């Protein structure tokens, strides 16, 4: 084993045997925002054998306050987060396999994206995707590590199929948009991101080396200096639709939203019913006289009438400048097509 991991190997709970397990592991990280970038760097430095980074978004200046790995240049160029994160992480550790995937995780592609994973780390910013991950994890018996932050507060829990409660045992349905605080309404402090990401990675490593994390939900407020754990040992519900009755409504597309409001962004994502190939050159030529066009190898950016439309290769668009679904649909239809 390389000198690189010598200090980690000295930790008794890991040792040589644990490091070999870490090297052989395959981890999928969904979301390369604040939690995702911080935890992905820790996982990379720990020597995870294969790390797959999945993200649907691109770098913006407002990300730089709390999201690691990204620079001002990345934001100016509007590069996809997954591509930038993978590039930076490869420079940190060339001994492991790192893959950046520029896609939105949906019920249609989650099996393809996550089927070979030993563990999934949550770096998302919405409960719809988390419930989808939960369905997949329970059905495939894959552990996953939940984490969320807003303001100075964070929460995390390690879900272990057949051993712990699942997400639907704790929350029956995703919260409605606008009913909970978000980064947009309450802001977010970078320190809480690092604390929650550290917990997520520690529990990930613990599972990978063969130990079971405690069945306790961690809650921390770094501004007020308070923390507590809540036992989830009795939270498992035998009548749970997901882990009790094995009804996977999110995984089967019954709960899929084609339009999604993005946390803290004043933006709406529009996904086609199935992935389609976007012809950037053709669209650029068509709109050249009516909109400002910026094109790179990953996406086409259209600025028009005070709005910005970012079109990805798989047909997804992020409409920036509105949270209104009707407005977003109208802009998509007008400039991209139905």
TORKOL-4160 file (C-alpha; in steps of 0.2 Angstrom, whole numbers, padded with zeros to 4 digits, m for minus):
338
<pt num="1" X="0000" Y="0000" Z="0000"/>
<pt num="2" X="0007" Y="0017" Z="m0005"/>
<pt num="3" X="0014" Y="0029" Z="0008"/>
<pt num="4" X="0000" Y="0041" Z="0003"/>
<pt num="5" X="m0012" Y="0033" Z="0014"/>
<pt num="6" X="0000" Y="0029" Z="0029"/>
<pt num="7" X="m0008" Y="0040" Z="0041"/>
<pt num="8" X="m0026" Y="0034" Z="0037"/>
<pt num="9" X="m0019" Y="0016" Z="0039"/>
<pt num="10" X="m0013" Y="0020" Z="0056"/>
<pt num="11" X="m0030" Y="0023" Z="0062"/>
<pt num="12" X="m0035" Y="0006" Z="0070"/>
<pt num="13" X="m0053" Y="0005" Z="0063"/>
<pt num="14" X="m0046" Y="0006" Z="0045"/>
<pt num="15" X="m0028" Y="m0002" Z="0045"/>
<pt num="16" X="m0021" Y="m0011" Z="0030"/>
<pt num="17" X="m0037" Y="m0022" Z="0028"/>
<pt num="18" X="m0048" Y="m0007" Z="0028"/>
<pt num="19" X="m0038" Y="0003" Z="0016"/>
<pt num="20" X="m0039" Y="m0012" Z="0004"/>
<pt num="21" X="m0058" Y="m0011" Z="0005"/>
<pt num="22" X="m0058" Y="0007" Z="0002"/>
<pt num="23" X="m0047" Y="0005" Z="m0013"/>
<pt num="24" X="m0059" Y="m0008" Z="m0020"/>
<pt num="25" X="m0075" Y="0002" Z="m0017"/>
<pt num="26" X="m0086" Y="0011" Z="m0029"/>
<pt num="27" X="m0095" Y="0026" Z="m0023"/>
<pt num="28" X="m0108" Y="0037" Z="m0032"/>
<pt num="29" X="m0110" Y="0055" Z="m0027"/>
<pt num="30" X="m0126" Y="0063" Z="m0032"/>
<pt num="31" X="m0124" Y="0082" Z="m0033"/>
<pt num="32" X="m0108" Y="0092" Z="m0035"/>
<pt num="33" X="m0114" Y="0108" Z="m0025"/>
<pt num="34" X="m0108" Y="0113" Z="m0007"/>
<pt num="35" X="m0109" Y="0096" Z="0001"/>
<pt num="36" X="m0104" Y="0086" Z="m0014"/>
<pt num="37" X="m0088" Y="0096" Z="m0018"/>
<pt num="38" X="m0082" Y="0095" Z="0000"/>
<pt num="39" X="m0086" Y="0077" Z="0002"/>
<pt num="40" X="m0079" Y="0072" Z="m0015"/>
<pt num="41" X="m0062" Y="0079" Z="m0011"/>
<pt num="42" X="m0062" Y="0070" Z="0006"/>
<pt num="43" X="m0067" Y="0053" Z="m0003"/>
<pt num="44" X="m0054" Y="0056" Z="m0016"/>
<pt num="45" X="m0040" Y="0059" Z="m0004"/>
<pt num="46" X="m0046" Y="0044" Z="0006"/>
<pt num="47" X="m0042" Y="0033" Z="m0009"/>
<pt num="48" X="m0060" Y="0027" Z="m0015"/>
<pt num="49" X="m0057" Y="0015" Z="m0029"/>
<pt num="50" X="m0069" Y="0023" Z="m0041"/>
<pt num="51" X="m0079" Y="0039" Z="m0038"/>
<pt num="52" X="m0093" Y="0044" Z="m0049"/>
<pt num="53" X="m0099" Y="0062" Z="m0048"/>
<pt num="54" X="m0116" Y="0066" Z="m0055"/>
<pt num="55" X="m0123" Y="0084" Z="m0057"/>
<pt num="56" X="m0135" Y="0093" Z="m0068"/>
<pt num="57" X="m0129" Y="0110" Z="m0066"/>
<pt num="58" X="m0115" Y="0123" Z="m0071"/>
<pt num="59" X="m0104" Y="0134" Z="m0060"/>
<pt num="60" X="m0110" Y="0151" Z="m0055"/>
<pt num="61" X="m0101" Y="0165" Z="m0045"/>
<pt num="62" X="m0114" Y="0163" Z="m0031"/>
<pt num="63" X="m0107" Y="0145" Z="m0029"/>
<pt num="64" X="m0089" Y="0151" Z="m0024"/>
<pt num="65" X="m0093" Y="0156" Z="m0006"/>
<pt num="66" X="m0097" Y="0138" Z="m0001"/>
<pt num="67" X="m0093" Y="0126" Z="m0015"/>
<pt num="68" X="m0075" Y="0119" Z="m0016"/>
<pt num="69" X="m0065" Y="0114" Z="m0031"/>
<pt num="70" X="m0072" Y="0129" Z="m0042"/>
<pt num="71" X="m0064" Y="0145" Z="m0047"/>
<pt num="72" X="m0069" Y="0162" Z="m0054"/>
<pt num="73" X="m0064" Y="0156" Z="m0071"/>
<pt num="74" X="m0075" Y="0141" Z="m0070"/>
<pt num="75" X="m0090" Y="0152" Z="m0066"/>
<pt num="76" X="m0086" Y="0164" Z="m0080"/>
<pt num="77" X="m0085" Y="0150" Z="m0093"/>
<pt num="78" X="m0101" Y="0142" Z="m0086"/>
<pt num="79" X="m0093" Y="0125" Z="m0085"/>
<pt num="80" X="m0103" Y="0110" Z="m0079"/>
<pt num="81" X="m0100" Y="0106" Z="m0061"/>
<pt num="82" X="m0097" Y="0087" Z="m0063"/>
<pt num="83" X="m0084" Y="0090" Z="m0077"/>
<pt num="84" X="m0074" Y="0103" Z="m0066"/>
<pt num="85" X="m0075" Y="0093" Z="m0050"/>
<pt num="86" X="m0069" Y="0078" Z="m0059"/>
<pt num="87" X="m0054" Y="0088" Z="m0067"/>
<pt num="88" X="m0049" Y="0095" Z="m0050"/>
<pt num="89" X="m0050" Y="0078" Z="m0041"/>
<pt num="90" X="m0040" Y="0069" Z="m0054"/>
<pt num="91" X="m0026" Y="0082" Z="m0050"/>
<pt num="92" X="m0027" Y="0078" Z="m0032"/>
<pt num="93" X="m0027" Y="0059" Z="m0034"/>
<pt num="94" X="m0022" Y="0051" Z="m0050"/>
<pt num="95" X="m0022" Y="0033" Z="m0042"/>
<pt num="96" X="m0040" Y="0032" Z="m0042"/>
<pt num="97" X="m0054" Y="0032" Z="m0056"/>
<pt num="98" X="m0065" Y="0047" Z="m0056"/>
<pt num="99" X="m0079" Y="0050" Z="m0068"/>
<pt num="100" X="m0089" Y="0066" Z="m0070"/>
<pt num="101" X="m0107" Y="0063" Z="m0077"/>
<pt num="102" X="m0117" Y="0078" Z="m0083"/>
<pt num="103" X="m0134" Y="0072" Z="m0081"/>
<pt num="104" X="m0150" Y="0074" Z="m0070"/>
<pt num="105" X="m0153" Y="0059" Z="m0059"/>
<pt num="106" X="m0171" Y="0053" Z="m0064"/>
<pt num="107" X="m0181" Y="0037" Z="m0062"/>
<pt num="108" X="m0176" Y="0033" Z="m0080"/>
<pt num="109" X="m0157" Y="0033" Z="m0078"/>
<pt num="110" X="m0153" Y="0030" Z="m0060"/>
<pt num="111" X="m0151" Y="0011" Z="m0062"/>
<pt num="112" X="m0139" Y="0015" Z="m0076"/>
<pt num="113" X="m0129" Y="0028" Z="m0066"/>
<pt num="114" X="m0129" Y="0019" Z="m0049"/>
<pt num="115" X="m0131" Y="0000" Z="m0052"/>
<pt num="116" X="m0112" Y="m0004" Z="m0049"/>
<pt num="117" X="m0111" Y="0007" Z="m0033"/>
<pt num="118" X="m0106" Y="0000" Z="m0016"/>
<pt num="119" X="m0113" Y="0016" Z="m0008"/>
<pt num="120" X="m0121" Y="0032" Z="m0013"/>
<pt num="121" X="m0118" Y="0049" Z="m0005"/>
<pt num="122" X="m0131" Y="0063" Z="m0005"/>
<pt num="123" X="m0125" Y="0080" Z="m0012"/>
<pt num="124" X="m0142" Y="0085" Z="m0018"/>
<pt num="125" X="m0153" Y="0100" Z="m0014"/>
<pt num="126" X="m0170" Y="0093" Z="m0016"/>
<pt num="127" X="m0181" Y="0079" Z="m0008"/>
<pt num="128" X="m0188" Y="0073" Z="m0024"/>
<pt num="129" X="m0171" Y="0066" Z="m0029"/>
<pt num="130" X="m0167" Y="0060" Z="m0012"/>
<pt num="131" X="m0183" Y="0050" Z="m0012"/>
<pt num="132" X="m0178" Y="0043" Z="m0028"/>
<pt num="133" X="m0161" Y="0038" Z="m0021"/>
<pt num="134" X="m0170" Y="0030" Z="m0006"/>
<pt num="135" X="m0181" Y="0019" Z="m0017"/>
<pt num="136" X="m0166" Y="0013" Z="m0027"/>
<pt num="137" X="m0156" Y="0010" Z="m0012"/>
<pt num="138" X="m0169" Y="0000" Z="m0003"/>
<pt num="139" X="m0173" Y="m0010" Z="m0019"/>
<pt num="140" X="m0155" Y="m0014" Z="m0023"/>
<pt num="141" X="m0149" Y="m0015" Z="m0004"/>
<pt num="142" X="m0136" Y="m0001" Z="m0006"/>
<pt num="143" X="m0132" Y="0010" Z="0009"/>
<pt num="144" X="m0133" Y="0029" Z="0006"/>
<pt num="145" X="m0128" Y="0044" Z="0017"/>
<pt num="146" X="m0140" Y="0058" Z="0018"/>
<pt num="147" X="m0135" Y="0076" Z="0022"/>
<pt num="148" X="m0143" Y="0093" Z="0021"/>
<pt num="149" X="m0138" Y="0111" Z="0026"/>
<pt num="150" X="m0147" Y="0128" Z="0027"/>
<pt num="151" X="m0141" Y="0144" Z="0036"/>
<pt num="152" X="m0130" Y="0138" Z="0050"/>
<pt num="153" X="m0139" Y="0121" Z="0053"/>
<pt num="154" X="m0136" Y="0104" Z="0046"/>
<pt num="155" X="m0143" Y="0086" Z="0047"/>
<pt num="156" X="m0136" Y="0070" Z="0042"/>
<pt num="157" X="m0140" Y="0051" Z="0043"/>
<pt num="158" X="m0133" Y="0035" Z="0037"/>
<pt num="159" X="m0147" Y="0024" Z="0029"/>
<pt num="160" X="m0143" Y="0005" Z="0028"/>
<pt num="161" X="m0156" Y="m0005" Z="0020"/>
<pt num="162" X="m0163" Y="m0019" Z="0031"/>
<pt num="163" X="m0154" Y="m0012" Z="0046"/>
<pt num="164" X="m0161" Y="0005" Z="0048"/>
<pt num="165" X="m0176" Y="0016" Z="0044"/>
<pt num="166" X="m0177" Y="0022" Z="0027"/>
<pt num="167" X="m0180" Y="0040" Z="0021"/>
<pt num="168" X="m0199" Y="0037" Z="0019"/>
<pt num="169" X="m0200" Y="0030" Z="0037"/>
<pt num="170" X="m0194" Y="0048" Z="0043"/>
<pt num="171" X="m0203" Y="0058" Z="0030"/>
<pt num="172" X="m0218" Y="0051" Z="0020"/>
<pt num="173" X="m0217" Y="0063" Z="0006"/>
<pt num="174" X="m0205" Y="0077" Z="m0001"/>
<pt num="175" X="m0209" Y="0094" Z="0006"/>
<pt num="176" X="m0219" Y="0106" Z="m0005"/>
<pt num="177" X="m0209" Y="0119" Z="m0013"/>
<pt num="178" X="m0209" Y="0135" Z="m0003"/>
<pt num="179" X="m0214" Y="0127" Z="0014"/>
<pt num="180" X="m0196" Y="0125" Z="0020"/>
<pt num="181" X="m0181" Y="0136" Z="0022"/>
<pt num="182" X="m0168" Y="0136" Z="0007"/>
<pt num="183" X="m0151" Y="0143" Z="0003"/>
<pt num="184" X="m0161" Y="0157" Z="m0006"/>
<pt num="185" X="m0172" Y="0162" Z="0010"/>
<pt num="186" X="m0160" Y="0158" Z="0024"/>
<pt num="187" X="m0143" Y="0159" Z="0016"/>
<pt num="188" X="m0129" Y="0146" Z="0020"/>
<pt num="189" X="m0113" Y="0147" Z="0030"/>
<pt num="190" X="m0098" Y="0137" Z="0023"/>
<pt num="191" X="m0093" Y="0130" Z="0040"/>
<pt num="192" X="m0109" Y="0119" Z="0042"/>
<pt num="193" X="m0106" Y="0112" Z="0024"/>
<pt num="194" X="m0089" Y="0105" Z="0030"/>
<pt num="195" X="m0095" Y="0098" Z="0046"/>
<pt num="196" X="m0110" Y="0089" Z="0038"/>
<pt num="197" X="m0099" Y="0083" Z="0023"/>
<pt num="198" X="m0086" Y="0077" Z="0036"/>
<pt num="199" X="m0099" Y="0066" Z="0045"/>
<pt num="200" X="m0105" Y="0059" Z="0028"/>
<pt num="201" X="m0088" Y="0054" Z="0023"/>
<pt num="202" X="m0083" Y="0047" Z="0040"/>
<pt num="203" X="m0099" Y="0036" Z="0040"/>
<pt num="204" X="m0096" Y="0031" Z="0021"/>
<pt num="205" X="m0079" Y="0025" Z="0026"/>
<pt num="206" X="m0086" Y="0016" Z="0041"/>
<pt num="207" X="m0098" Y="0006" Z="0030"/>
<pt num="208" X="m0085" Y="0002" Z="0017"/>
<pt num="209" X="m0073" Y="m0005" Z="0030"/>
<pt num="210" X="m0087" Y="m0016" Z="0037"/>
<pt num="211" X="m0094" Y="m0007" Z="0052"/>
<pt num="212" X="m0111" Y="m0001" Z="0055"/>
<pt num="213" X="m0114" Y="0017" Z="0059"/>
<pt num="214" X="m0125" Y="0022" Z="0074"/>
<pt num="215" X="m0144" Y="0023" Z="0070"/>
<pt num="216" X="m0144" Y="0041" Z="0075"/>
<pt num="217" X="m0149" Y="0057" Z="0066"/>
<pt num="218" X="m0136" Y="0071" Z="0068"/>
<pt num="219" X="m0141" Y="0089" Z="0070"/>
<pt num="220" X="m0129" Y="0103" Z="0071"/>
<pt num="221" X="m0130" Y="0122" Z="0072"/>
<pt num="222" X="m0112" Y="0129" Z="0070"/>
<pt num="223" X="m0117" Y="0147" Z="0073"/>
<pt num="224" X="m0126" Y="0144" Z="0090"/>
<pt num="225" X="m0113" Y="0130" Z="0094"/>
<pt num="226" X="m0126" Y="0117" Z="0098"/>
<pt num="227" X="m0128" Y="0099" Z="0092"/>
<pt num="228" X="m0139" Y="0084" Z="0096"/>
<pt num="229" X="m0142" Y="0066" Z="0090"/>
<pt num="230" X="m0159" Y="0058" Z="0089"/>
<pt num="231" X="m0161" Y="0040" Z="0090"/>
<pt num="232" X="m0169" Y="0032" Z="0074"/>
<pt num="233" X="m0168" Y="0014" Z="0081"/>
<pt num="234" X="m0187" Y="0013" Z="0083"/>
<pt num="235" X="m0191" Y="0024" Z="0067"/>
<pt num="236" X="m0192" Y="0009" Z="0055"/>
<pt num="237" X="m0210" Y="0007" Z="0050"/>
<pt num="238" X="m0216" Y="m0010" Z="0045"/>
<pt num="239" X="m0230" Y="m0001" Z="0035"/>
<pt num="240" X="m0218" Y="0010" Z="0026"/>
<pt num="241" X="m0223" Y="0011" Z="0008"/>
<pt num="242" X="m0205" Y="0009" Z="0002"/>
<pt num="243" X="m0195" Y="m0002" Z="0014"/>
<pt num="244" X="m0210" Y="m0011" Z="0022"/>
<pt num="245" X="m0221" Y="m0014" Z="0007"/>
<pt num="246" X="m0208" Y="m0012" Z="m0007"/>
<pt num="247" X="m0218" Y="0000" Z="m0017"/>
<pt num="248" X="m0206" Y="0011" Z="m0026"/>
<pt num="249" X="m0216" Y="0025" Z="m0033"/>
<pt num="250" X="m0202" Y="0037" Z="m0036"/>
<pt num="251" X="m0191" Y="0023" Z="m0044"/>
<pt num="252" X="m0206" Y="0019" Z="m0056"/>
<pt num="253" X="m0208" Y="0037" Z="m0061"/>
<pt num="254" X="m0225" Y="0039" Z="m0053"/>
<pt num="255" X="m0218" Y="0054" Z="m0043"/>
<pt num="256" X="m0207" Y="0062" Z="m0056"/>
<pt num="257" X="m0208" Y="0080" Z="m0060"/>
<pt num="258" X="m0204" Y="0086" Z="m0077"/>
<pt num="259" X="m0202" Y="0104" Z="m0070"/>
<pt num="260" X="m0191" Y="0107" Z="m0055"/>
<pt num="261" X="m0188" Y="0123" Z="m0045"/>
<pt num="262" X="m0169" Y="0124" Z="m0041"/>
<pt num="263" X="m0164" Y="0128" Z="m0023"/>
<pt num="264" X="m0158" Y="0146" Z="m0021"/>
<pt num="265" X="m0157" Y="0149" Z="m0039"/>
<pt num="266" X="m0173" Y="0158" Z="m0045"/>
<pt num="267" X="m0172" Y="0145" Z="m0059"/>
<pt num="268" X="m0183" Y="0131" Z="m0066"/>
<pt num="269" X="m0176" Y="0115" Z="m0074"/>
<pt num="270" X="m0186" Y="0107" Z="m0088"/>
<pt num="271" X="m0182" Y="0089" Z="m0093"/>
<pt num="272" X="m0189" Y="0081" Z="m0108"/>
<pt num="273" X="m0199" Y="0065" Z="m0106"/>
<pt num="274" X="m0184" Y="0055" Z="m0112"/>
<pt num="275" X="m0166" Y="0060" Z="m0115"/>
<pt num="276" X="m0164" Y="0069" Z="m0132"/>
<pt num="277" X="m0148" Y="0074" Z="m0141"/>
<pt num="278" X="m0147" Y="0093" Z="m0143"/>
<pt num="279" X="m0140" Y="0100" Z="m0159"/>
<pt num="280" X="m0130" Y="0115" Z="m0152"/>
<pt num="281" X="m0124" Y="0122" Z="m0168"/>
<pt num="282" X="m0141" Y="0121" Z="m0176"/>
<pt num="283" X="m0150" Y="0130" Z="m0162"/>
<pt num="284" X="m0136" Y="0143" Z="m0161"/>
<pt num="285" X="m0138" Y="0147" Z="m0179"/>
<pt num="286" X="m0157" Y="0149" Z="m0178"/>
<pt num="287" X="m0156" Y="0161" Z="m0163"/>
<pt num="288" X="m0140" Y="0171" Z="m0168"/>
<pt num="289" X="m0150" Y="0186" Z="m0173"/>
<pt num="290" X="m0162" Y="0186" Z="m0158"/>
<pt num="291" X="m0152" Y="0181" Z="m0143"/>
<pt num="292" X="m0134" Y="0182" Z="m0135"/>
<pt num="293" X="m0127" Y="0165" Z="m0138"/>
<pt num="294" X="m0112" Y="0157" Z="m0128"/>
<pt num="295" X="m0107" Y="0139" Z="m0133"/>
<pt num="296" X="m0095" Y="0127" Z="m0125"/>
<pt num="297" X="m0092" Y="0108" Z="m0127"/>
<pt num="298" X="m0105" Y="0105" Z="m0113"/>
<pt num="299" X="m0119" Y="0117" Z="m0115"/>
<pt num="300" X="m0127" Y="0131" Z="m0125"/>
<pt num="301" X="m0131" Y="0147" Z="m0115"/>
<pt num="302" X="m0145" Y="0158" Z="m0122"/>
<pt num="303" X="m0148" Y="0176" Z="m0115"/>
<pt num="304" X="m0163" Y="0185" Z="m0120"/>
<pt num="305" X="m0176" Y="0197" Z="m0113"/>
<pt num="306" X="m0168" Y="0196" Z="m0096"/>
<pt num="307" X="m0168" Y="0177" Z="m0095"/>
<pt num="308" X="m0155" Y="0164" Z="m0097"/>
<pt num="309" X="m0158" Y="0147" Z="m0104"/>
<pt num="310" X="m0144" Y="0134" Z="m0102"/>
<pt num="311" X="m0147" Y="0119" Z="m0113"/>
<pt num="312" X="m0137" Y="0103" Z="m0110"/>
<pt num="313" X="m0133" Y="0089" Z="m0122"/>
<pt num="314" X="m0146" Y="0078" Z="m0115"/>
<pt num="315" X="m0160" Y="0090" Z="m0119"/>
<pt num="316" X="m0162" Y="0097" Z="m0101"/>
<pt num="317" X="m0163" Y="0116" Z="m0099"/>
<pt num="318" X="m0161" Y="0127" Z="m0084"/>
<pt num="319" X="m0171" Y="0143" Z="m0086"/>
<pt num="320" X="m0164" Y="0157" Z="m0075"/>
<pt num="321" X="m0173" Y="0172" Z="m0070"/>
<pt num="322" X="m0190" Y="0165" Z="m0065"/>
<pt num="323" X="m0197" Y="0152" Z="m0053"/>
<pt num="324" X="m0214" Y="0152" Z="m0062"/>
<pt num="325" X="m0217" Y="0135" Z="m0072"/>
<pt num="326" X="m0228" Y="0144" Z="m0085"/>
<pt num="327" X="m0215" Y="0157" Z="m0089"/>
<pt num="328" X="m0202" Y="0143" Z="m0090"/>
<pt num="329" X="m0212" Y="0132" Z="m0101"/>
<pt num="330" X="m0216" Y="0147" Z="m0113"/>
<pt num="331" X="m0197" Y="0152" Z="m0114"/>
<pt num="332" X="m0192" Y="0134" Z="m0117"/>
<pt num="333" X="m0206" Y="0132" Z="m0131"/>
<pt num="334" X="m0201" Y="0148" Z="m0139"/>
<pt num="335" X="m0182" Y="0146" Z="m0140"/>
<pt num="336" X="m0179" Y="0127" Z="m0139"/>
<pt num="337" X="m0195" Y="0120" Z="m0145"/>
<pt num="338" X="m0208" Y="0108" Z="m0139"/>
